[in-house]
Amino acid sequence: MNVTEIKEHEDGSATYQFDMTAEEHGVMCQQGILWCIVAGITGVTPEKVMEAWLDERENKEGVSEAAEGSVQEEVG
């Protein structure tokens, strides 16, 4: 998938044009519809999901780094 054109508008919005395969188009439509349903039912947004994922990832990396440090202390 490639972004072929971006038009920025005076009101701050933008219009994007994509070039994608039929398979990519199908996945984008399917996932977009699923997001609409999930957001409508739960109030969850892509931003909230991304923030939660980043927090979880950061916490896992912190635990991993702490574990590595304690192993090094025992060995050292």
PDB file of N, CA, C, O and CB in Angstrom:
ATOM      1  N   MET A   1       0.844  -1.162   0.000  1.00  0.00           N
ATOM      2  CA  MET A   1       0.000   0.000   0.000  1.00  0.00           C
ATOM      3  C   MET A   1       0.897   1.234   0.000  1.00  0.00           C
ATOM      4  O   MET A   1       1.896   1.289   0.716  1.00  0.00           O
ATOM      5  CB  MET A   1      -0.964  -0.007   1.214  1.00  0.00           C
ATOM      6  N   ASN A   2       0.533   2.205  -0.797  1.00  0.00           N
ATOM      7  CA  ASN A   2       1.284   3.454  -0.875  1.00  0.00           C
ATOM      8  C   ASN A   2       0.336   4.639  -0.776  1.00  0.00           C
ATOM      9  O   ASN A   2      -0.778   4.602  -1.299  1.00  0.00           O
ATOM     10  CB  ASN A   2       2.097   3.523  -2.182  1.00  0.00           C
ATOM     11  N   VAL A   3       0.782   5.678  -0.110  1.00  0.00           N
ATOM     12  CA  VAL A   3       0.046   6.944  -0.114  1.00  0.00           C
ATOM     13  C   VAL A   3       0.466   7.660  -1.387  1.00  0.00           C
ATOM     14  O   VAL A   3       1.647   7.949  -1.581  1.00  0.00           O
ATOM     15  CB  VAL A   3       0.338   7.823   1.190  1.00  0.00           C
ATOM     16  N   THR A   4      -0.499   7.946  -2.256  1.00  0.00           N
ATOM     17  CA  THR A   4      -0.166   8.568  -3.544  1.00  0.00           C
ATOM     18  C   THR A   4      -0.409  10.062  -3.545  1.00  0.00           C
ATOM     19  O   THR A   4       0.147  10.783  -4.374  1.00  0.00           O
ATOM     20  CB  THR A   4      -0.966   7.931  -4.652  1.00  0.00           C
ATOM     21  N   GLU A   5      -1.241  10.537  -2.616  1.00  0.00           N
ATOM     22  CA  GLU A   5      -1.516  11.979  -2.591  1.00  0.00           C
ATOM     23  C   GLU A   5      -2.036  12.382  -1.215  1.00  0.00           C
ATOM     24  O   GLU A   5      -2.830  11.672  -0.598  1.00  0.00           O
ATOM     25  CB  GLU A   5      -2.542  12.367  -3.693  1.00  0.00           C
ATOM     26  N   ILE A   6      -1.570  13.531  -0.753  1.00  0.00           N
ATOM     27  CA  ILE A   6      -2.065  14.126   0.488  1.00  0.00           C
ATOM     28  C   ILE A   6      -2.426  15.570   0.169  1.00  0.00           C
ATOM     29  O   ILE A   6      -1.593  16.343  -0.303  1.00  0.00           O
ATOM     30  CB  ILE A   6      -0.996  14.036   1.656  1.00  0.00           C
ATOM     31  N   LYS A   7      -3.683  15.920   0.435  1.00  0.00           N
ATOM     32  CA  LYS A   7      -4.131  17.294   0.245  1.00  0.00           C
ATOM     33  C   LYS A   7      -4.488  17.866   1.612  1.00  0.00           C
ATOM     34  O   LYS A   7      -5.401  17.379   2.277  1.00  0.00           O
ATOM     35  CB  LYS A   7      -5.350  17.369  -0.737  1.00  0.00           C
ATOM     36  N   GLU A   8      -3.761  18.904   2.026  1.00  0.00           N
ATOM     37  CA  GLU A   8      -4.079  19.565   3.284  1.00  0.00           C
ATOM     38  C   GLU A   8      -5.026  20.716   2.992  1.00  0.00           C
ATOM     39  O   GLU A   8      -4.834  21.467   2.036  1.00  0.00           O
ATOM     40  CB  GLU A   8      -2.791  20.066   4.006  1.00  0.00           C
ATOM     41  N   HIS A   9      -6.055  20.847   3.829  1.00  0.00           N
ATOM     42  CA  HIS A   9      -7.084  21.850   3.626  1.00  0.00           C
ATOM     43  C   HIS A   9      -6.922  23.001   4.616  1.00  0.00           C
ATOM     44  O   HIS A   9      -6.291  22.850   5.663  1.00  0.00           O
ATOM     45  CB  HIS A   9      -8.470  21.223   3.759  1.00  0.00           C
ATOM     46  N   GLU A  10      -7.493  24.140   4.275  1.00  0.00           N
ATOM     47  CA  GLU A  10      -7.365  25.342   5.099  1.00  0.00           C
ATOM     48  C   GLU A  10      -7.896  25.143   6.515  1.00  0.00           C
ATOM     49  O   GLU A  10      -7.401  25.765   7.455  1.00  0.00           O
ATOM     50  CB  GLU A  10      -8.091  26.493   4.444  1.00  0.00           C
ATOM     51  N   ASP A  11      -8.905  24.276   6.676  1.00  0.00           N
ATOM     52  CA  ASP A  11      -9.493  24.065   8.002  1.00  0.00           C
ATOM     53  C   ASP A  11      -8.675  23.112   8.873  1.00  0.00           C
ATOM     54  O   ASP A  11      -9.079  22.798   9.993  1.00  0.00           O
ATOM     55  CB  ASP A  11     -10.898  23.529   7.857  1.00  0.00           C
ATOM     56  N   GLY A  12      -7.523  22.650   8.366  1.00  0.00           N
ATOM     57  CA  GLY A  12      -6.650  21.756   9.125  1.00  0.00           C
ATOM     58  C   GLY A  12      -6.865  20.285   8.827  1.00  0.00           C
ATOM     59  O   GLY A  12      -6.069  19.446   9.247  1.00  0.00           O
ATOM     60  N   SER A  13      -7.931  19.959   8.106  1.00  0.00           N
ATOM     61  CA  SER A  13      -8.168  18.560   7.747  1.00  0.00           C
ATOM     62  C   SER A  13      -7.305  18.194   6.543  1.00  0.00           C
ATOM     63  O   SER A  13      -6.636  19.050   5.963  1.00  0.00           O
ATOM     64  CB  SER A  13      -9.674  18.311   7.439  1.00  0.00           C
ATOM     65  N   ALA A  14      -7.326  16.939   6.182  1.00  0.00           N
ATOM     66  CA  ALA A  14      -6.539  16.477   5.040  1.00  0.00           C
ATOM     67  C   ALA A  14      -7.274  15.352   4.331  1.00  0.00           C
ATOM     68  O   ALA A  14      -8.079  14.638   4.930  1.00  0.00           O
ATOM     69  CB  ALA A  14      -5.137  16.009   5.489  1.00  0.00           C
ATOM     70  N   THR A  15      -6.985  15.210   3.057  1.00  0.00           N
ATOM     71  CA  THR A  15      -7.521  14.120   2.249  1.00  0.00           C
ATOM     72  C   THR A  15      -6.340  13.289   1.761  1.00  0.00           C
ATOM     73  O   THR A  15      -5.375  13.817   1.207  1.00  0.00           O
ATOM     74  CB  THR A  15      -8.382  14.658   1.045  1.00  0.00           C
ATOM     75  N   TYR A  16      -6.437  11.987   1.976  1.00  0.00           N
ATOM     76  CA  TYR A  16      -5.368  11.077   1.574  1.00  0.00           C
ATOM     77  C   TYR A  16      -5.868  10.173   0.456  1.00  0.00           C
ATOM     78  O   TYR A  16      -7.028   9.760   0.451  1.00  0.00           O
ATOM     79  CB  TYR A  16      -4.872  10.235   2.778  1.00  0.00           C
ATOM     80  N   GLN A  17      -4.992   9.871  -0.487  1.00  0.00           N
ATOM     81  CA  GLN A  17      -5.305   8.917  -1.551  1.00  0.00           C
ATOM     82  C   GLN A  17      -4.287   7.790  -1.472  1.00  0.00           C
ATOM     83  O   GLN A  17      -3.084   8.027  -1.356  1.00  0.00           O
ATOM     84  CB  GLN A  17      -5.290   9.601  -2.971  1.00  0.00           C
ATOM     85  N   PHE A  18      -4.790   6.545  -1.538  1.00  0.00           N
ATOM     86  CA  PHE A  18      -3.946   5.370  -1.417  1.00  0.00           C
ATOM     87  C   PHE A  18      -3.997   4.537  -2.687  1.00  0.00           C
ATOM     88  O   PHE A  18      -5.011   4.508  -3.384  1.00  0.00           O
ATOM     89  CB  PHE A  18      -4.369   4.532  -0.216  1.00  0.00           C
ATOM     90  N   ASP A  19      -2.905   3.868  -2.978  1.00  0.00           N
ATOM     91  CA  ASP A  19      -2.838   2.865  -4.043  1.00  0.00           C
ATOM     92  C   ASP A  19      -2.630   1.536  -3.331  1.00  0.00           C
ATOM     93  O   ASP A  19      -1.629   1.346  -2.640  1.00  0.00           O
ATOM     94  CB  ASP A  19      -1.672   3.171  -5.101  1.00  0.00           C
ATOM     95  N   MET A  20      -3.589   0.605  -3.502  1.00  0.00           N
ATOM     96  CA  MET A  20      -3.482  -0.668  -2.798  1.00  0.00           C
ATOM     97  C   MET A  20      -4.024  -1.796  -3.652  1.00  0.00           C
ATOM     98  O   MET A  20      -4.798  -1.588  -4.586  1.00  0.00           O
ATOM     99  CB  MET A  20      -4.225  -0.612  -1.465  1.00  0.00           C
ATOM    100  N   THR A  21      -3.593  -2.990  -3.302  1.00  0.00           N
ATOM    101  CA  THR A  21      -4.080  -4.180  -4.005  1.00  0.00           C
ATOM    102  C   THR A  21      -5.520  -4.460  -3.578  1.00  0.00           C
ATOM    103  O   THR A  21      -6.019  -3.877  -2.615  1.00  0.00           O
ATOM    104  CB  THR A  21      -3.167  -5.417  -3.716  1.00  0.00           C
ATOM    105  N   ALA A  22      -6.172  -5.353  -4.303  1.00  0.00           N
ATOM    106  CA  ALA A  22      -7.535  -5.752  -3.952  1.00  0.00           C
ATOM    107  C   ALA A  22      -7.570  -6.382  -2.556  1.00  0.00           C
ATOM    108  O   ALA A  22      -8.511  -6.162  -1.793  1.00  0.00           O
ATOM    109  CB  ALA A  22      -8.093  -6.740  -4.999  1.00  0.00           C
ATOM    110  N   GLU A  23      -6.544  -7.161  -2.234  1.00  0.00           N
ATOM    111  CA  GLU A  23      -6.477  -7.784  -0.905  1.00  0.00           C
ATOM    112  C   GLU A  23      -6.337  -6.728   0.188  1.00  0.00           C
ATOM    113  O   GLU A  23      -7.025  -6.792   1.207  1.00  0.00           O
ATOM    114  CB  GLU A  23      -5.301  -8.777  -0.834  1.00  0.00           C
ATOM    115  N   GLU A  24      -5.447  -5.758  -0.019  1.00  0.00           N
ATOM    116  CA  GLU A  24      -5.276  -4.674   0.956  1.00  0.00           C
ATOM    117  C   GLU A  24      -6.576  -3.888   1.115  1.00  0.00           C
ATOM    118  O   GLU A  24      -6.952  -3.519   2.228  1.00  0.00           O
ATOM    119  CB  GLU A  24      -4.129  -3.728   0.525  1.00  0.00           C
ATOM    120  N   HIS A  25      -7.252  -3.638   0.010  1.00  0.00           N
ATOM    121  CA  HIS A  25      -8.526  -2.916   0.051  1.00  0.00           C
ATOM    122  C   HIS A  25      -9.552  -3.679   0.885  1.00  0.00           C
ATOM    123  O   HIS A  25     -10.255  -3.089   1.705  1.00  0.00           O
ATOM    124  CB  HIS A  25      -9.063  -2.687  -1.374  1.00  0.00           C
ATOM    125  N   GLY A  26      -9.634  -4.984   0.674  1.00  0.00           N
ATOM    126  CA  GLY A  26     -10.572  -5.803   1.434  1.00  0.00           C
ATOM    127  C   GLY A  26     -10.296  -5.772   2.930  1.00  0.00           C
ATOM    128  O   GLY A  26     -11.216  -5.643   3.738  1.00  0.00           O
ATOM    129  N   VAL A  27      -9.025  -5.890   3.292  1.00  0.00           N
ATOM    130  CA  VAL A  27      -8.639  -5.866   4.707  1.00  0.00           C
ATOM    131  C   VAL A  27      -8.943  -4.499   5.316  1.00  0.00           C
ATOM    132  O   VAL A  27      -9.450  -4.421   6.435  1.00  0.00           O
ATOM    133  CB  VAL A  27      -7.137  -6.204   4.869  1.00  0.00           C
ATOM    134  N   MET A  28      -8.641  -3.433   4.599  1.00  0.00           N
ATOM    135  CA  MET A  28      -8.915  -2.077   5.102  1.00  0.00           C
ATOM    136  C   MET A  28     -10.412  -1.877   5.342  1.00  0.00           C
ATOM    137  O   MET A  28     -10.802  -1.319   6.368  1.00  0.00           O
ATOM    138  CB  MET A  28      -8.393  -1.014   4.107  1.00  0.00           C
ATOM    139  N   CYS A  29     -11.234  -2.317   4.428  1.00  0.00           N
ATOM    140  CA  CYS A  29     -12.685  -2.189   4.594  1.00  0.00           C
ATOM    141  C   CYS A  29     -13.172  -3.027   5.769  1.00  0.00           C
ATOM    142  O   CYS A  29     -13.943  -2.549   6.601  1.00  0.00           O
ATOM    143  CB  CYS A  29     -13.415  -2.609   3.308  1.00  0.00           C
ATOM    144  N   GLN A  30     -12.724  -4.273   5.835  1.00  0.00           N
ATOM    145  CA  GLN A  30     -13.152  -5.164   6.912  1.00  0.00           C
ATOM    146  C   GLN A  30     -12.743  -4.606   8.275  1.00  0.00           C
ATOM    147  O   GLN A  30     -13.560  -4.540   9.194  1.00  0.00           O
ATOM    148  CB  GLN A  30     -12.557  -6.568   6.714  1.00  0.00           C
ATOM    149  N   GLN A  31     -11.487  -4.207   8.400  1.00  0.00           N
ATOM    150  CA  GLN A  31     -11.008  -3.690   9.685  1.00  0.00           C
ATOM    151  C   GLN A  31     -11.667  -2.368  10.044  1.00  0.00           C
ATOM    152  O   GLN A  31     -11.953  -2.110  11.213  1.00  0.00           O
ATOM    153  CB  GLN A  31      -9.497  -3.517   9.653  1.00  0.00           C
ATOM    154  N   GLY A  32     -11.907  -1.538   9.048  1.00  0.00           N
ATOM    155  CA  GLY A  32     -12.582  -0.258   9.296  1.00  0.00           C
ATOM    156  C   GLY A  32     -13.988  -0.462   9.826  1.00  0.00           C
ATOM    157  O   GLY A  32     -14.415   0.229  10.752  1.00  0.00           O
ATOM    158  N   ILE A  33     -14.707  -1.409   9.243  1.00  0.00           N
ATOM    159  CA  ILE A  33     -16.064  -1.704   9.709  1.00  0.00           C
ATOM    160  C   ILE A  33     -16.029  -2.281  11.121  1.00  0.00           C
ATOM    161  O   ILE A  33     -16.851  -1.919  11.963  1.00  0.00           O
ATOM    162  CB  ILE A  33     -16.768  -2.685   8.747  1.00  0.00           C
ATOM    163  N   LEU A  34     -15.084  -3.174  11.379  1.00  0.00           N
ATOM    164  CA  LEU A  34     -14.955  -3.740  12.729  1.00  0.00           C
ATOM    165  C   LEU A  34     -14.656  -2.651  13.754  1.00  0.00           C
ATOM    166  O   LEU A  34     -15.231  -2.649  14.843  1.00  0.00           O
ATOM    167  CB  LEU A  34     -13.847  -4.808  12.760  1.00  0.00           C
ATOM    168  N   TRP A  35     -13.755  -1.720  13.410  1.00  0.00           N
ATOM    169  CA  TRP A  35     -13.442  -0.624  14.334  1.00  0.00           C
ATOM    170  C   TRP A  35     -14.676   0.210  14.625  1.00  0.00           C
ATOM    171  O   TRP A  35     -14.895   0.617  15.765  1.00  0.00           O
ATOM    172  CB  TRP A  35     -12.334   0.265  13.761  1.00  0.00           C
ATOM    173  N   CYS A  36     -15.482   0.466  13.607  1.00  0.00           N
ATOM    174  CA  CYS A  36     -16.710   1.242  13.804  1.00  0.00           C
ATOM    175  C   CYS A  36     -17.652   0.542  14.776  1.00  0.00           C
ATOM    176  O   CYS A  36     -18.230   1.177  15.659  1.00  0.00           O
ATOM    177  CB  CYS A  36     -17.418   1.473  12.464  1.00  0.00           C
ATOM    178  N   ILE A  37     -17.800  -0.761  14.610  1.00  0.00           N
ATOM    179  CA  ILE A  37     -18.680  -1.522  15.492  1.00  0.00           C
ATOM    180  C   ILE A  37     -18.141  -1.530  16.918  1.00  0.00           C
ATOM    181  O   ILE A  37     -18.879  -1.259  17.866  1.00  0.00           O
ATOM    182  CB  ILE A  37     -18.842  -2.959  14.979  1.00  0.00           C
ATOM    183  N   VAL A  38     -16.865  -1.838  17.068  1.00  0.00           N
ATOM    184  CA  VAL A  38     -16.251  -1.895  18.403  1.00  0.00           C
ATOM    185  C   VAL A  38     -16.316  -0.528  19.085  1.00  0.00           C
ATOM    186  O   VAL A  38     -16.677  -0.438  20.259  1.00  0.00           O
ATOM    187  CB  VAL A  38     -14.781  -2.372  18.306  1.00  0.00           C
ATOM    188  N   ALA A  39     -15.971   0.527  18.360  1.00  0.00           N
ATOM    189  CA  ALA A  39     -16.003   1.866  18.941  1.00  0.00           C
ATOM    190  C   ALA A  39     -17.423   2.261  19.325  1.00  0.00           C
ATOM    191  O   ALA A  39     -17.639   2.880  20.367  1.00  0.00           O
ATOM    192  CB  ALA A  39     -15.420   2.887  17.964  1.00  0.00           C
ATOM    193  N   GLY A  40     -18.384   1.906  18.490  1.00  0.00           N
ATOM    194  CA  GLY A  40     -19.768   2.244  18.792  1.00  0.00           C
ATOM    195  C   GLY A  40     -20.293   1.535  20.027  1.00  0.00           C
ATOM    196  O   GLY A  40     -21.044   2.119  20.808  1.00  0.00           O
ATOM    197  N   ILE A  41     -19.906   0.288  20.208  1.00  0.00           N
ATOM    198  CA  ILE A  41     -20.375  -0.497  21.352  1.00  0.00           C
ATOM    199  C   ILE A  41     -19.622  -0.143  22.627  1.00  0.00           C
ATOM    200  O   ILE A  41     -20.228   0.001  23.689  1.00  0.00           O
ATOM    201  CB  ILE A  41     -20.229  -1.987  21.065  1.00  0.00           C
ATOM    202  N   THR A  42     -18.301  -0.001  22.527  1.00  0.00           N
ATOM    203  CA  THR A  42     -17.461   0.131  23.725  1.00  0.00           C
ATOM    204  C   THR A  42     -16.973   1.549  24.007  1.00  0.00           C
ATOM    205  O   THR A  42     -16.606   1.869  25.137  1.00  0.00           O
ATOM    206  CB  THR A  42     -16.279  -0.763  23.598  1.00  0.00           C
ATOM    207  N   GLY A  43     -16.969   2.385  22.997  1.00  0.00           N
ATOM    208  CA  GLY A  43     -16.401   3.724  23.160  1.00  0.00           C
ATOM    209  C   GLY A  43     -14.886   3.738  23.039  1.00  0.00           C
ATOM    210  O   GLY A  43     -14.257   4.782  23.218  1.00  0.00           O
ATOM    211  N   VAL A  44     -14.294   2.583  22.735  1.00  0.00           N
ATOM    212  CA  VAL A  44     -12.843   2.487  22.575  1.00  0.00           C
ATOM    213  C   VAL A  44     -12.458   3.097  21.227  1.00  0.00           C
ATOM    214  O   VAL A  44     -13.133   2.880  20.221  1.00  0.00           O
ATOM    215  CB  VAL A  44     -12.360   1.000  22.674  1.00  0.00           C
ATOM    216  N   THR A  45     -11.381   3.853  21.221  1.00  0.00           N
ATOM    217  CA  THR A  45     -10.887   4.458  19.991  1.00  0.00           C
ATOM    218  C   THR A  45      -9.538   3.850  19.630  1.00  0.00           C
ATOM    219  O   THR A  45      -8.878   3.265  20.489  1.00  0.00           O
ATOM    220  CB  THR A  45     -10.772   5.993  20.137  1.00  0.00           C
ATOM    221  N   PRO A  46      -9.122   3.979  18.377  1.00  0.00           N
ATOM    222  CA  PRO A  46      -7.779   3.499  18.024  1.00  0.00           C
ATOM    223  C   PRO A  46      -6.695   4.149  18.885  1.00  0.00           C
ATOM    224  O   PRO A  46      -5.698   3.507  19.213  1.00  0.00           O
ATOM    225  CB  PRO A  46      -7.496   3.771  16.546  1.00  0.00           C
ATOM    226  N   GLU A  47      -6.884   5.409  19.250  1.00  0.00           N
ATOM    227  CA  GLU A  47      -5.898   6.097  20.082  1.00  0.00           C
ATOM    228  C   GLU A  47      -5.787   5.445  21.455  1.00  0.00           C
ATOM    229  O   GLU A  47      -4.684   5.262  21.972  1.00  0.00           O
ATOM    230  CB  GLU A  47      -6.263   7.575  20.231  1.00  0.00           C
ATOM    231  N   LYS A  48      -6.939   5.092  22.052  1.00  0.00           N
ATOM    232  CA  LYS A  48      -6.918   4.433  23.361  1.00  0.00           C
ATOM    233  C   LYS A  48      -6.244   3.069  23.277  1.00  0.00           C
ATOM    234  O   LYS A  48      -5.479   2.695  24.166  1.00  0.00           O
ATOM    235  CB  LYS A  48      -8.344   4.281  23.908  1.00  0.00           C
ATOM    236  N   VAL A  49      -6.526   2.330  22.215  1.00  0.00           N
ATOM    237  CA  VAL A  49      -5.917   1.009  22.041  1.00  0.00           C
ATOM    238  C   VAL A  49      -4.409   1.146  21.877  1.00  0.00           C
ATOM    239  O   VAL A  49      -3.649   0.394  22.486  1.00  0.00           O
ATOM    240  CB  VAL A  49      -6.527   0.279  20.821  1.00  0.00           C
ATOM    241  N   MET A  50      -3.975   2.091  21.069  1.00  0.00           N
ATOM    242  CA  MET A  50      -2.540   2.292  20.849  1.00  0.00           C
ATOM    243  C   MET A  50      -1.847   2.716  22.142  1.00  0.00           C
ATOM    244  O   MET A  50      -0.755   2.238  22.450  1.00  0.00           O
ATOM    245  CB  MET A  50      -2.306   3.348  19.752  1.00  0.00           C
ATOM    246  N   GLU A  51      -2.479   3.607  22.892  1.00  0.00           N
ATOM    247  CA  GLU A  51      -1.904   4.047  24.158  1.00  0.00           C
ATOM    248  C   GLU A  51      -1.771   2.872  25.130  1.00  0.00           C
ATOM    249  O   GLU A  51      -0.737   2.729  25.784  1.00  0.00           O
ATOM    250  CB  GLU A  51      -2.766   5.160  24.780  1.00  0.00           C
ATOM    251  N   ALA A  52      -2.799   2.032  25.232  1.00  0.00           N
ATOM    252  CA  ALA A  52      -2.744   0.867  26.116  1.00  0.00           C
ATOM    253  C   ALA A  52      -1.661  -0.100  25.669  1.00  0.00           C
ATOM    254  O   ALA A  52      -0.935  -0.648  26.498  1.00  0.00           O
ATOM    255  CB  ALA A  52      -4.100   0.155  26.154  1.00  0.00           C
ATOM    256  N   TRP A  53      -1.548  -0.312  24.363  1.00  0.00           N
ATOM    257  CA  TRP A  53      -0.526  -1.216  23.834  1.00  0.00           C
ATOM    258  C   TRP A  53       0.871  -0.686  24.153  1.00  0.00           C
ATOM    259  O   TRP A  53       1.747  -1.445  24.568  1.00  0.00           O
ATOM    260  CB  TRP A  53      -0.696  -1.396  22.309  1.00  0.00           C
ATOM    261  N   LEU A  54       1.075   0.613  23.959  1.00  0.00           N
ATOM    262  CA  LEU A  54       2.385   1.197  24.251  1.00  0.00           C
ATOM    263  C   LEU A  54       2.717   1.103  25.738  1.00  0.00           C
ATOM    264  O   LEU A  54       3.854   0.808  26.105  1.00  0.00           O
ATOM    265  CB  LEU A  54       2.429   2.657  23.798  1.00  0.00           C
ATOM    266  N   ASP A  55       1.722   1.355  26.596  1.00  0.00           N
ATOM    267  CA  ASP A  55       1.937   1.235  28.040  1.00  0.00           C
ATOM    268  C   ASP A  55       2.312  -0.193  28.420  1.00  0.00           C
ATOM    269  O   ASP A  55       3.237  -0.417  29.202  1.00  0.00           O
ATOM    270  CB  ASP A  55       0.681   1.670  28.808  1.00  0.00           C
ATOM    271  N   GLU A  56       1.578  -1.164  27.853  1.00  0.00           N
ATOM    272  CA  GLU A  56       1.859  -2.571  28.142  1.00  0.00           C
ATOM    273  C   GLU A  56       3.261  -2.948  27.672  1.00  0.00           C
ATOM    274  O   GLU A  56       3.998  -3.635  28.380  1.00  0.00           O
ATOM    275  CB  GLU A  56       0.812  -3.480  27.472  1.00  0.00           C
ATOM    276  N   ARG A  57       3.616  -2.500  26.493  1.00  0.00           N
ATOM    277  CA  ARG A  57       4.941  -2.793  25.938  1.00  0.00           C
ATOM    278  C   ARG A  57       6.035  -2.178  26.808  1.00  0.00           C
ATOM    279  O   ARG A  57       7.053  -2.812  27.089  1.00  0.00           O
ATOM    280  CB  ARG A  57       5.052  -2.265  24.492  1.00  0.00           C
ATOM    281  N   GLU A  58       5.808  -0.937  27.229  1.00  0.00           N
ATOM    282  CA  GLU A  58       6.781  -0.244  28.082  1.00  0.00           C
ATOM    283  C   GLU A  58       6.945  -0.979  29.410  1.00  0.00           C
ATOM    284  O   GLU A  58       8.060  -1.134  29.907  1.00  0.00           O
ATOM    285  CB  GLU A  58       6.344   1.219  28.331  1.00  0.00           C
ATOM    286  N   ASN A  59       5.827  -1.431  29.981  1.00  0.00           N
ATOM    287  CA  ASN A  59       5.887  -2.168  31.246  1.00  0.00           C
ATOM    288  C   ASN A  59       6.627  -3.484  31.080  1.00  0.00           C
ATOM    289  O   ASN A  59       7.422  -3.855  31.943  1.00  0.00           O
ATOM    290  CB  ASN A  59       4.480  -2.426  31.782  1.00  0.00           C
ATOM    291  N   LYS A  60       6.383  -4.197  29.989  1.00  0.00           N
ATOM    292  CA  LYS A  60       7.080  -5.463  29.740  1.00  0.00           C
ATOM    293  C   LYS A  60       8.565  -5.236  29.564  1.00  0.00           C
ATOM    294  O   LYS A  60       9.376  -6.002  30.085  1.00  0.00           O
ATOM    295  CB  LYS A  60       6.509  -6.161  28.506  1.00  0.00           C
ATOM    296  N   GLU A  61       8.936  -4.187  28.831  1.00  0.00           N
ATOM    297  CA  GLU A  61      10.358  -3.901  28.623  1.00  0.00           C
ATOM    298  C   GLU A  61      11.015  -3.513  29.929  1.00  0.00           C
ATOM    299  O   GLU A  61      12.160  -3.887  30.181  1.00  0.00           O
ATOM    300  CB  GLU A  61      10.547  -2.786  27.585  1.00  0.00           C
ATOM    301  N   GLY A  62      10.308  -2.767  30.767  1.00  0.00           N
ATOM    302  CA  GLY A  62      10.841  -2.388  32.069  1.00  0.00           C
ATOM    303  C   GLY A  62      11.085  -3.599  32.939  1.00  0.00           C
ATOM    304  O   GLY A  62      12.107  -3.676  33.621  1.00  0.00           O
ATOM    305  N   VAL A  63      10.163  -4.547  32.928  1.00  0.00           N
ATOM    306  CA  VAL A  63      10.312  -5.787  33.705  1.00  0.00           C
ATOM    307  C   VAL A  63      11.469  -6.589  33.149  1.00  0.00           C
ATOM    308  O   VAL A  63      12.266  -7.134  33.913  1.00  0.00           O
ATOM    309  CB  VAL A  63       9.007  -6.631  33.680  1.00  0.00           C
ATOM    310  N   SER A  64      11.576  -6.672  31.832  1.00  0.00           N
ATOM    311  CA  SER A  64      12.648  -7.424  31.191  1.00  0.00           C
ATOM    312  C   SER A  64      14.002  -6.824  31.537  1.00  0.00           C
ATOM    313  O   SER A  64      14.943  -7.549  31.862  1.00  0.00           O
ATOM    314  CB  SER A  64      12.452  -7.453  29.672  1.00  0.00           C
ATOM    315  N   GLU A  65      14.102  -5.496  31.467  1.00  0.00           N
ATOM    316  CA  GLU A  65      15.367  -4.826  31.774  1.00  0.00           C
ATOM    317  C   GLU A  65      15.730  -5.011  33.243  1.00  0.00           C
ATOM    318  O   GLU A  65      16.899  -5.211  33.572  1.00  0.00           O
ATOM    319  CB  GLU A  65      15.281  -3.328  31.433  1.00  0.00           C
ATOM    320  N   ALA A  66      14.738  -4.945  34.128  1.00  0.00           N
ATOM    321  CA  ALA A  66      14.994  -5.127  35.559  1.00  0.00           C
ATOM    322  C   ALA A  66      15.477  -6.552  35.826  1.00  0.00           C
ATOM    323  O   ALA A  66      16.394  -6.757  36.621  1.00  0.00           O
ATOM    324  CB  ALA A  66      13.718  -4.823  36.389  1.00  0.00           C
ATOM    325  N   ALA A  67      14.867  -7.530  35.167  1.00  0.00           N
ATOM    326  CA  ALA A  67      15.276  -8.935  35.339  1.00  0.00           C
ATOM    327  C   ALA A  67      16.700  -9.135  34.846  1.00  0.00           C
ATOM    328  O   ALA A  67      17.479  -9.839  35.491  1.00  0.00           O
ATOM    329  CB  ALA A  67      14.315  -9.884  34.584  1.00  0.00           C
ATOM    330  N   GLU A  68      17.052  -8.540  33.732  1.00  0.00           N
ATOM    331  CA  GLU A  68      18.405  -8.661  33.193  1.00  0.00           C
ATOM    332  C   GLU A  68      19.404  -8.053  34.169  1.00  0.00           C
ATOM    333  O   GLU A  68      20.480  -8.611  34.388  1.00  0.00           O
ATOM    334  CB  GLU A  68      18.512  -7.976  31.809  1.00  0.00           C
ATOM    335  N   GLY A  69      19.055  -6.919  34.752  1.00  0.00           N
ATOM    336  CA  GLY A  69      19.945  -6.264  35.714  1.00  0.00           C
ATOM    337  C   GLY A  69      20.184  -7.111  36.941  1.00  0.00           C
ATOM    338  O   GLY A  69      21.310  -7.182  37.431  1.00  0.00           O
ATOM    339  N   SER A  70      19.137  -7.762  37.453  1.00  0.00           N
ATOM    340  CA  SER A  70      19.308  -8.584  38.648  1.00  0.00           C
ATOM    341  C   SER A  70      20.116  -9.838  38.348  1.00  0.00           C
ATOM    342  O   SER A  70      20.859 -10.308  39.210  1.00  0.00           O
ATOM    343  CB  SER A  70      17.952  -8.966  39.227  1.00  0.00           C
ATOM    344  N   VAL A  71      19.989 -10.387  37.153  1.00  0.00           N
ATOM    345  CA  VAL A  71      20.794 -11.548  36.760  1.00  0.00           C
ATOM    346  C   VAL A  71      22.263 -11.136  36.665  1.00  0.00           C
ATOM    347  O   VAL A  71      23.142 -11.878  37.103  1.00  0.00           O
ATOM    348  CB  VAL A  71      20.300 -12.138  35.403  1.00  0.00           C
ATOM    349  N   GLN A  72      22.531  -9.974  36.104  1.00  0.00           N
ATOM    350  CA  GLN A  72      23.907  -9.507  35.976  1.00  0.00           C
ATOM    351  C   GLN A  72      24.524  -9.269  37.347  1.00  0.00           C
ATOM    352  O   GLN A  72      25.706  -9.544  37.551  1.00  0.00           O
ATOM    353  CB  GLN A  72      23.964  -8.226  35.139  1.00  0.00           C
ATOM    354  N   GLU A  73      23.719  -8.750  38.307  1.00  0.00           N
ATOM    355  CA  GLU A  73      24.234  -8.524  39.652  1.00  0.00           C
ATOM    356  C   GLU A  73      24.615  -9.835  40.311  1.00  0.00           C
ATOM    357  O   GLU A  73      25.643  -9.911  40.984  1.00  0.00           O
ATOM    358  CB  GLU A  73      23.207  -7.786  40.504  1.00  0.00           C
ATOM    359  N   GLU A  74      23.790 -10.886  40.127  1.00  0.00           N
ATOM    360  CA  GLU A  74      24.079 -12.188  40.715  1.00  0.00           C
ATOM    361  C   GLU A  74      25.331 -12.801  40.131  1.00  0.00           C
ATOM    362  O   GLU A  74      26.128 -13.405  40.849  1.00  0.00           O
ATOM    363  CB  GLU A  74      22.914 -13.124  40.518  1.00  0.00           C
ATOM    364  N   VAL A  75      25.511 -12.642  38.796  1.00  0.00           N
ATOM    365  CA  VAL A  75      26.668 -13.208  38.117  1.00  0.00           C
ATOM    366  C   VAL A  75      27.918 -12.407  38.469  1.00  0.00           C
ATOM    367  O   VAL A  75      28.977 -12.969  38.748  1.00  0.00           O
ATOM    368  CB  VAL A  75      26.449 -13.231  36.588  1.00  0.00           C
ATOM    369  N   GLY A  76      27.770 -11.063  38.451  1.00  0.00           N
ATOM    370  CA  GLY A  76      28.911 -10.170  38.653  1.00  0.00           C
ATOM    371  C   GLY A  76      29.356 -10.201  40.048  1.00  0.00           C
ATOM    372  O   GLY A  76      30.309  -9.509  40.407  1.00  0.00           O
TER     373      GLY A  76
END
